[in-house]
């Protein structure tokens, strides 16, 4: 059988302190949350941001990809006419 740890062991003290804090937090009611404004998901220095749907979707590089596709199609369409 393992011998019990000494009473002045810091790990035992920290565990006891942790258990007491956990029990106190369980007895404490959860904090009241403020109602959010409609449409605001993030808050920054300018306040809540409005979330509007993007035409190109959620990909931040969608504009670049669209521009490349348009240039390739334009080159394929105008290439034979110019050469």
Order of alpha helices (4+ residues) and beta strands (2+ residues): alpha-beta-beta-alpha
